[in-house]
Amino acid sequence: MAKNNEYCIFISAKRKENVDKFKELLYDKVKEIHAVRYSHNNYLYELTLSAWCRA
């Protein structure tokens, strides 16, 4: 999977490794898609990652 030049993060739920990195990457990708689909609506950008994770 990592050889495909795609975004790939190996996480361990048991050891809780790279979970934060996964959340950051997921948030960034969702933010990019949101900016394209809803360019007139920028409410997502006001949230920080920490605020998003608490919600």
Secondary structure, 3 states (H helix, E strand, C coil): CHHHCCCCCCCECCCCECHHHHHHHHHHHHHHHHHHHCCCCCHHHHCCHHHHHHC
